[in-house]
C-alpha cells in the first residue's frame, strides 16, 4: 500500500511539472527485462554531464549515474524529495519508480551524504528556482559497506550458478562467492560489450561467470594482473553486492581474497571450440572509384575492399595496373605504383605513382595466387568475367575539360 501511495504522489508531482513518468513494466515480465526492452542498455554518465546535457542528449535512453544523496524540496506536491549532488555541487532530482519506491525511501534515510547509484531515464523542466533535471529510476545501489570486515562476516555465501540463473535475486544484498580468476574477460566468458569499466574483471565457476567491479584483484600476499593469462586459474573469494543488467551480473566488490577451489570437481569448463569457418572463398565487395567509373581523376588512386581478411603477402607481384588497348606515344608503365593492404578494413590501396592520362581506360588486375588468411583463393565476381585473372576492375580517366560534367 505504501508503494502505491508513493507512486500516486510521484505521478502528481511529475504531472504538475509537465514531465512524463516512466511507464511501469507489465507484471507478467521481470522489471529489469522490460526496462531494458523499453530503453536499452544503460549509458554510464556523470551527474555533471546530466546537468550540462540533460534530456537533449539522453532522450528515451536509460542512464546510470551516481552522486551524493541529499534531500530536496523542489518537486511540487511533495514535502521533500531526493537529489544527487555532482562533483561541482550541482544537483539532479531523483524519483523512484513505484516498484522500488517504498524500499528506497526506507533505506535512503541512512544514506544521506553518501554515494548512491541509480539507473533510470532523464527528463528536464523548470520551476521558480530555475532549470530542473530529473531522473526517474527503477534500480538503485546504495553506498559501499564501510565495515568490510563486518560485511565479510555477515555476507551470505552463494554460488555463481545461483547469481547467474536467478538474475536480480541477490541484488543489493552482501554476498560471498568463490570463482576462478579469468582476468579482463581474456577467454570471452562474457559478452565484450557488457564490460562497463576498463578495470572490471571476471570470475567463473563451471559455465557461470560474472563481472567484478569496484576493486582490483589484489590484497595481502597476492596481486593478479587482469591482462595476463598466466595469472588466471587462481581461485578467489569475493564479498560484494550484485547488480543485474539484462542477463549479465555485476558484482561490486568490497573485499577480495585468494582461496582454494571449493571442491576437486569445481573446475572451469574450457570454452567450446569455435565453429568451423565456412569454406567460402573471398571476393571483391567494393571499390573506390567504383568499378566501371568513367570519371576517374588524373591524380586518383584505387582502393579495393574484400569480403574476408586477406593474406597480405599474397598480393606481392600479383597486382597489375595498366592502360588498355595499344600503347600510345607518351605512355609510361606504372613501375612506381605502390600497393598497400589495410587488414583492419580489408582494403587494398593502389597508388599509380604517375598522373593518369586523360580519356584512357585502365585495368586493375588481380592475378591468381591472391588468397585469404585461410588460404582460400580470390574468386571473380559472378557478373564480372575476369578471364585468366582472379578478378579485374576497369575504369576510365576523365577527359580533360569534362571533369564534373
C-alpha positions as a Python dict, from the first residue, in 0.01 Angstrom:
ca = {
    (1, 'X'): (0, 0, 0),
    (2, 'X'): (282, 237, 89),
    (3, 'X'): (435, 178, -255),
    (4, 'X'): (102, 262, -425),
    (5, 'X'): (64, 586, -227),
    (6, 'X'): (420, 685, -317),
    (7, 'X'): (355, 608, -684),
    (8, 'X'): (43, 828, -678),
    (9, 'X'): (231, 1114, -515),
    (10, 'X'): (510, 1086, -772),
    (11, 'X'): (261, 1091, -1057),
    (12, 'X'): (103, 1408, -920),
    (13, 'X'): (444, 1572, -874),
    (14, 'X'): (557, 1488, -1224),
    (15, 'X'): (226, 1589, -1376),
    (16, 'X'): (240, 1928, -1207),
    (17, 'X'): (578, 1988, -1368),
    (18, 'X'): (466, 1864, -1709),
    (19, 'X'): (715, 1574, -1702),
    (20, 'X'): (615, 1230, -1839),
    (21, 'X'): (666, 945, -1594),
    (22, 'X'): (846, 619, -1668),
    (23, 'X'): (598, 359, -1783),
    (24, 'X'): (579, 76, -1530),
    (25, 'X'): (664, -272, -1659),
    (26, 'X'): (390, -527, -1708),
    (27, 'X'): (351, -760, -1413),
    (28, 'X'): (398, -1081, -1610),
    (29, 'X'): (755, -984, -1712),
    (30, 'X'): (1061, -914, -1495),
    (31, 'X'): (1101, -541, -1438),
    (32, 'X'): (1462, -523, -1549),
    (33, 'X'): (1398, -710, -1872),
    (34, 'X'): (1103, -483, -1952),
    (35, 'X'): (1302, -166, -1887),
    (36, 'X'): (1589, -299, -2099),
    (37, 'X'): (1342, -361, -2376),
    (38, 'X'): (1192, -13, -2343),
    (39, 'X'): (1508, 196, -2301),
    (40, 'X'): (1807, -21, -2398),
    (41, 'X'): (2132, -86, -2212),
    (42, 'X'): (2205, 192, -1957),
    (43, 'X'): (2466, 451, -2051),
    (44, 'X'): (2720, 550, -1783),
    (45, 'X'): (2704, 927, -1729),
    (46, 'X'): (2803, 1165, -1450),
    (47, 'X'): (2566, 1399, -1264),
    (48, 'X'): (2763, 1694, -1402),
    (49, 'X'): (2711, 1577, -1761),
    (50, 'X'): (2338, 1532, -1698),
    (51, 'X'): (2318, 1890, -1572),
    (52, 'X'): (2503, 2017, -1879),
    (53, 'X'): (2340, 1798, -2145),
    (54, 'X'): (2014, 1682, -1983),
    (55, 'X'): (1736, 1512, -2173),
    (56, 'X'): (1857, 1662, -2501),
    (57, 'X'): (2142, 1414, -2518),
    (58, 'X'): (1977, 1119, -2341),
    (59, 'X'): (1617, 1132, -2464),
    (60, 'X'): (1444, 791, -2437),
    (61, 'X'): (1765, 621, -2320),
    (62, 'X'): (1845, 452, -1992),
    (63, 'X'): (2127, 610, -1794),
    (64, 'X'): (2328, 501, -1491),
    (65, 'X'): (2471, 772, -1267),
    (66, 'X'): (2592, 819, -912),
    (67, 'X'): (2634, 1107, -672),
    (68, 'X'): (2598, 1219, -312),
    (69, 'X'): (2243, 1163, -183),
    (70, 'X'): (2072, 1473, -42),
    (71, 'X'): (1723, 1591, 49),
    (72, 'X'): (1532, 1823, -184),
    (73, 'X'): (1205, 2020, -171),
    (74, 'X'): (1192, 2136, -533),
    (75, 'X'): (930, 1888, -656),
    (76, 'X'): (578, 2027, -629),
    (77, 'X'): (332, 1810, -440),
    (78, 'X'): (595, 1658, -209),
    (79, 'X'): (708, 1773, 135),
    (80, 'X'): (1054, 1655, 50),
    (81, 'X'): (1228, 1452, -214),
    (82, 'X'): (1573, 1325, -304),
    (83, 'X'): (1858, 1463, -510),
    (84, 'X'): (2208, 1359, -616),
    (85, 'X'): (2490, 1612, -595),
    (86, 'X'): (2766, 1601, -854),
    (87, 'X'): (3137, 1678, -830),
    (88, 'X'): (3091, 2054, -873),
    (89, 'X'): (2796, 2099, -639),
    (90, 'X'): (2511, 2084, -891),
    (91, 'X'): (2206, 1868, -816),
    (92, 'X'): (1967, 1650, -1011),
    (93, 'X'): (1630, 1548, -869),
    (94, 'X'): (1573, 1170, -845),
    (95, 'X'): (1237, 994, -825),
    (96, 'X'): (1196, 620, -758),
    (97, 'X'): (956, 420, -974),
    (98, 'X'): (661, 266, -791),
    (99, 'X'): (805, -85, -756),
    (100, 'X'): (1117, 38, -570),
    (101, 'X'): (970, 348, -404),
    (102, 'X'): (895, 212, -58),
    (103, 'X'): (1223, 20, -25),
    (104, 'X'): (1431, 314, -145),
    (105, 'X'): (1257, 566, 81),
    (106, 'X'): (1313, 336, 379),
    (107, 'X'): (1682, 274, 309),
    (108, 'X'): (1766, 626, 190),
    (109, 'X'): (1724, 763, 541),
    (110, 'X'): (2057, 601, 629),
    (111, 'X'): (2235, 714, 312),
    (112, 'X'): (2226, 1094, 316),
    (113, 'X'): (2572, 1234, 247),
    (114, 'X'): (2691, 908, 89),
    (115, 'X'): (2734, 793, -270),
    (116, 'X'): (2430, 628, -429),
    (117, 'X'): (2397, 485, -781),
    (118, 'X'): (2071, 486, -978),
    (119, 'X'): (1950, 361, -1318),
    (120, 'X'): (1660, 536, -1490),
    (121, 'X'): (1553, 786, -1756),
    (122, 'X'): (1613, 1161, -1780),
    (123, 'X'): (1360, 1444, -1804),
    (124, 'X'): (1400, 1817, -1761),
    (125, 'X'): (1177, 2112, -1683),
    (126, 'X'): (1194, 2431, -1478),
    (127, 'X'): (1045, 2572, -1159),
    (128, 'X'): (1058, 2901, -973),
    (129, 'X'): (1423, 2836, -889),
    (130, 'X'): (1528, 2771, -1247),
    (131, 'X'): (1627, 2470, -1460),
    (132, 'X'): (1543, 2126, -1323),
    (133, 'X'): (1687, 1789, -1433),
    (134, 'X'): (1509, 1477, -1307),
    (135, 'X'): (1591, 1108, -1325),
    (136, 'X'): (1310, 862, -1254),
    (137, 'X'): (1481, 537, -1161),
    (138, 'X'): (1384, 172, -1130),
    (139, 'X'): (1713, 40, -994),
    (140, 'X'): (1947, 171, -728),
    (141, 'X'): (2261, 69, -543),
    (142, 'X'): (2339, 210, -201),
    (143, 'X'): (2679, 319, -70),
    (144, 'X'): (2951, 58, -20),
    (145, 'X'): (2980, -103, 319),
    (146, 'X'): (3222, 91, 535),
    (147, 'X'): (3293, -205, 759),
    (148, 'X'): (3430, -461, 516),
    (149, 'X'): (3521, -698, 797),
    (150, 'X'): (3164, -688, 921),
    (151, 'X'): (3037, -730, 568),
    (152, 'X'): (3257, -1037, 524),
    (153, 'X'): (3119, -1194, 840),
    (154, 'X'): (2752, -1130, 763),
    (155, 'X'): (2768, -1198, 388),
    (156, 'X'): (2558, -1486, 262),
    (157, 'X'): (2754, -1750, 74),
    (158, 'X'): (2606, -1806, -270),
    (159, 'X'): (2729, -1981, -581),
    (160, 'X'): (2797, -1819, -916),
    (161, 'X'): (2535, -2055, -1056),
    (162, 'X'): (2276, -1901, -824),
    (163, 'X'): (2374, -1546, -923),
    (164, 'X'): (2354, -1621, -1294),
    (165, 'X'): (2046, -1844, -1303),
    (166, 'X'): (1844, -1620, -1071),
    (167, 'X'): (1920, -1276, -1216),
    (168, 'X'): (1835, -999, -973),
    (169, 'X'): (1756, -1243, -693),
    (170, 'X'): (2051, -1124, -481),
    (171, 'X'): (2073, -762, -597),
    (172, 'X'): (2156, -509, -320),
    (173, 'X'): (2249, -792, -81),
    (174, 'X'): (2600, -855, 51),
    (175, 'X'): (2711, -1197, -74),
    (176, 'X'): (3021, -1412, -70),
    (177, 'X'): (3109, -1604, -388),
    (178, 'X'): (3401, -1816, -497),
    (179, 'X'): (3522, -1835, -856),
    (180, 'X'): (3823, -1882, -1074),
    (181, 'X'): (4003, -1565, -1181),
    (182, 'X'): (3965, -1513, -1558),
    (183, 'X'): (4133, -1176, -1600),
    (184, 'X'): (3981, -899, -1808),
    (185, 'X'): (3749, -1142, -1989),
    (186, 'X'): (4057, -1298, -2151),
    (187, 'X'): (3866, -1612, -2252),
    (188, 'X'): (3549, -1446, -2377),
    (189, 'X'): (3336, -1583, -2091),
    (190, 'X'): (3106, -1278, -2110),
    (191, 'X'): (2999, -1052, -2398),
    (192, 'X'): (3274, -798, -2468),
    (193, 'X'): (3028, -510, -2488),
    (194, 'X'): (2894, -587, -2139),
    (195, 'X'): (3215, -460, -1975),
    (196, 'X'): (3141, -128, -1805),
    (197, 'X'): (3486, -11, -1695),
    (198, 'X'): (3835, -97, -1817),
    (199, 'X'): (3925, -209, -1462),
    (200, 'X'): (3646, -472, -1446),
    (201, 'X'): (3746, -840, -1436),
    (202, 'X'): (3577, -1181, -1448),
    (203, 'X'): (3537, -1480, -1218),
    (204, 'X'): (3391, -1810, -1331),
    (205, 'X'): (3285, -2148, -1193),
    (206, 'X'): (3187, -2422, -1434),
    (207, 'X'): (2996, -2231, -1709),
    (208, 'X'): (2878, -1945, -1486),
    (209, 'X'): (3062, -1612, -1499),
    (210, 'X'): (3012, -1259, -1361),
    (211, 'X'): (3192, -925, -1387),
    (212, 'X'): (3370, -798, -1073),
    (213, 'X'): (3389, -420, -1041),
    (214, 'X'): (3499, -158, -791),
    (215, 'X'): (3809, -335, -658),
    (216, 'X'): (4130, -466, -811),
    (217, 'X'): (4219, -835, -779),
    (218, 'X'): (4489, -783, -523),
    (219, 'X'): (4539, -793, -149),
    (220, 'X'): (4777, -913, 118),
    (221, 'X'): (5018, -1159, -45),
    (222, 'X'): (4871, -1151, -396),
    (223, 'X'): (4841, -913, -692),
    (224, 'X'): (4676, -1065, -1001),
    (225, 'X'): (4712, -897, -1339),
    (226, 'X'): (4381, -893, -1534),
    (227, 'X'): (4573, -862, -1861),
    (228, 'X'): (4786, -1177, -1823),
    (229, 'X'): (4663, -1530, -1883),
    (230, 'X'): (4940, -1666, -1663),
    (231, 'X'): (4758, -1517, -1361),
    (232, 'X'): (4430, -1688, -1447),
    (233, 'X'): (4340, -2015, -1282),
    (234, 'X'): (4372, -1882, -927),
    (235, 'X'): (4060, -1917, -715),
    (236, 'X'): (3937, -1605, -538),
    (237, 'X'): (3661, -1527, -291),
    (238, 'X'): (3478, -1201, -348),
    (239, 'X'): (3250, -1029, -100),
    (240, 'X'): (3032, -777, -274),
    (241, 'X'): (2690, -659, -383),
    (242, 'X'): (2541, -800, -705),
    (243, 'X'): (2367, -592, -968),
    (244, 'X'): (2196, -747, -1269),
    (245, 'X'): (2154, -582, -1609),
    (246, 'X'): (1963, -795, -1855),
    (247, 'X'): (2130, -1136, -1850),
    (248, 'X'): (2466, -1014, -1714),
    (249, 'X'): (2553, -994, -1343),
    (250, 'X'): (2800, -741, -1200),
    (251, 'X'): (2948, -782, -851),
    (252, 'X'): (3063, -460, -682),
    (253, 'X'): (3349, -595, -471),
    (254, 'X'): (3404, -496, -107),
    (255, 'X'): (3681, -746, -43),
    (256, 'X'): (3887, -988, -250),
    (257, 'X'): (4097, -1277, -122),
    (258, 'X'): (4267, -1577, -278),
    (259, 'X'): (4139, -1917, -180),
    (260, 'X'): (4145, -2280, -290),
    (261, 'X'): (3899, -2449, -523),
    (262, 'X'): (3573, -2523, -338),
    (263, 'X'): (3574, -2889, -446),
    (264, 'X'): (3806, -3105, -655),
    (265, 'X'): (3544, -3116, -931),
    (266, 'X'): (3468, -2746, -936),
    (267, 'X'): (3675, -2664, -1241),
    (268, 'X'): (3602, -2408, -1507),
    (269, 'X'): (3496, -2582, -1821),
    (270, 'X'): (3703, -2485, -2125),
    (271, 'X'): (3515, -2270, -2374),
    (272, 'X'): (3356, -2466, -2657),
    (273, 'X'): (3564, -2481, -2973),
    (274, 'X'): (3477, -2206, -3220),
    (275, 'X'): (3255, -2312, -3509),
    (276, 'X'): (3441, -2419, -3818),
    (277, 'X'): (3497, -2133, -4058),
    (278, 'X'): (3272, -2154, -4362),
    (279, 'X'): (3467, -2257, -4668),
    (280, 'X'): (3364, -1956, -4872),
    (281, 'X'): (3633, -1801, -5093),
    (282, 'X'): (3696, -1425, -5079),
    (283, 'X'): (3559, -1186, -5341),
    (284, 'X'): (3582, -814, -5415),
    (285, 'X'): (3285, -639, -5249),
    (286, 'X'): (3359, -272, -5314),
    (287, 'X'): (3600, -38, -5489),
    (288, 'X'): (3670, 332, -5493),
    (289, 'X'): (3637, 461, -5760),
    (290, 'X'): (3351, 225, -5842),
    (291, 'X'): (3425, -49, -6093),
    (292, 'X'): (3329, 96, -6432),
    (293, 'X'): (3361, 461, -6325),
    (294, 'X'): (3427, 680, -6633),
    (295, 'X'): (3536, 993, -6447),
    (296, 'X'): (3845, 886, -6255),
    (297, 'X'): (4055, 1197, -6177),
    (298, 'X'): (4404, 1217, -6326),
    (299, 'X'): (4555, 1223, -5976),
    (300, 'X'): (4334, 942, -5849),
    (301, 'X'): (4422, 625, -5661),
    (302, 'X'): (4237, 294, -5636),
    (303, 'X'): (4100, 110, -5332),
    (304, 'X'): (3955, -241, -5333),
    (305, 'X'): (3774, -399, -5037),
    (306, 'X'): (3740, -775, -4992),
    (307, 'X'): (3476, -989, -4822),
    (308, 'X'): (3731, -1163, -4597),
    (309, 'X'): (4062, -1093, -4426),
    (310, 'X'): (4335, -1137, -4685),
    (311, 'X'): (4690, -1270, -4670),
    (312, 'X'): (4890, -952, -4723),
    (313, 'X'): (5195, -1136, -4858),
    (314, 'X'): (4991, -1294, -5136),
    (315, 'X'): (4946, -954, -5307),
    (316, 'X'): (5317, -924, -5386),
    (317, 'X'): (5374, -944, -5762),
    (318, 'X'): (5006, -1020, -5826),
    (319, 'X'): (4858, -670, -5862),
    (320, 'X'): (4887, -505, -6206),
    (321, 'X'): (4773, -156, -6313),
    (322, 'X'): (4783, -85, -6688),
    (323, 'X'): (4630, 113, -6974),
    (324, 'X'): (4415, -98, -7208),
    (325, 'X'): (4447, -104, -7585),
    (326, 'X'): (4757, -30, -7789),
    (327, 'X'): (5045, 170, -7647),
    (328, 'X'): (5028, 539, -7739),
    (329, 'X'): (5308, 796, -7756),
    (330, 'X'): (5383, 926, -7408),
    (331, 'X'): (5251, 616, -7228),
    (332, 'X'): (5456, 512, -6928),
    (333, 'X'): (5413, 192, -6734),
    (334, 'X'): (5314, 218, -6370),
    (335, 'X'): (5652, 99, -6248),
    (336, 'X'): (5634, 334, -5950),
    (337, 'X'): (5294, 209, -5836),
    (338, 'X'): (5265, 149, -5460),
    (339, 'X'): (5049, -135, -5328),
    (340, 'X'): (4947, -147, -4959),
    (341, 'X'): (4694, -355, -4762),
    (342, 'X'): (4497, -243, -4454),
    (343, 'X'): (4396, -556, -4265),
    (344, 'X'): (4160, -369, -4033),
    (345, 'X'): (3947, -251, -4327),
    (346, 'X'): (4028, -548, -4556),
    (347, 'X'): (4124, -289, -4817),
    (348, 'X'): (4393, -289, -5086),
    (349, 'X'): (4519, 55, -5196),
    (350, 'X'): (4700, 108, -5528),
    (351, 'X'): (4869, 444, -5583),
    (352, 'X'): (4969, 476, -5951),
    (353, 'X'): (5282, 683, -5885),
    (354, 'X'): (5212, 885, -6200),
    (355, 'X'): (4950, 1121, -6341),
    (356, 'X'): (4681, 926, -6525),
    (357, 'X'): (4636, 1011, -6892),
    (358, 'X'): (4300, 1179, -6967),
    (359, 'X'): (4043, 969, -7150),
    (360, 'X'): (4238, 643, -7121),
    (361, 'X'): (4088, 316, -7000),
    (362, 'X'): (4266, 146, -6710),
    (363, 'X'): (4257, -209, -6577),
    (364, 'X'): (4341, -314, -6220),
    (365, 'X'): (4421, -683, -6250),
    (366, 'X'): (4430, -920, -5951),
    (367, 'X'): (4620, -1233, -6051),
    (368, 'X'): (4569, -1592, -5933),
    (369, 'X'): (4756, -1670, -5612),
    (370, 'X'): (4594, -1399, -5403),
    (371, 'X'): (4442, -1577, -5101),
    (372, 'X'): (4268, -1500, -4772),
    (373, 'X'): (4414, -1582, -4430),
    (374, 'X'): (4265, -1933, -4454),
    (375, 'X'): (4442, -1996, -4784),
    (376, 'X'): (4127, -1980, -4996),
    (377, 'X'): (4191, -1819, -5338),
    (378, 'X'): (4031, -1494, -5452),
    (379, 'X'): (3737, -1566, -5682),
    (380, 'X'): (3597, -1342, -5956),
    (381, 'X'): (3256, -1187, -5902),
    (382, 'X'): (2982, -1382, -6082),
    (383, 'X'): (2880, -1087, -6301),
    (384, 'X'): (3236, -971, -6377),
    (385, 'X'): (3424, -1202, -6618),
    (386, 'X'): (3796, -1191, -6545),
    (387, 'X'): (3943, -1434, -6799),
    (388, 'X'): (4260, -1591, -6663),
    (389, 'X'): (4282, -1339, -6377),
    (390, 'X'): (4136, -1380, -6031),
    (391, 'X'): (3942, -1055, -6085),
    (392, 'X'): (3966, -740, -6299),
    (393, 'X'): (3836, -390, -6229),
    (394, 'X'): (3803, -143, -6515),
    (395, 'X'): (3795, 238, -6510),
    (396, 'X'): (3824, 536, -6743),
    (397, 'X'): (4015, 856, -6671),
    (398, 'X'): (3813, 1172, -6711),
    (399, 'X'): (3867, 1359, -7037),
    (400, 'X'): (4041, 1692, -6990),
    (401, 'X'): (3790, 1977, -6961),
    (402, 'X'): (3494, 1747, -6887),
    (403, 'X'): (3553, 1689, -6515),
    (404, 'X'): (3230, 1729, -6321),
    (405, 'X'): (3028, 1749, -6641),
}
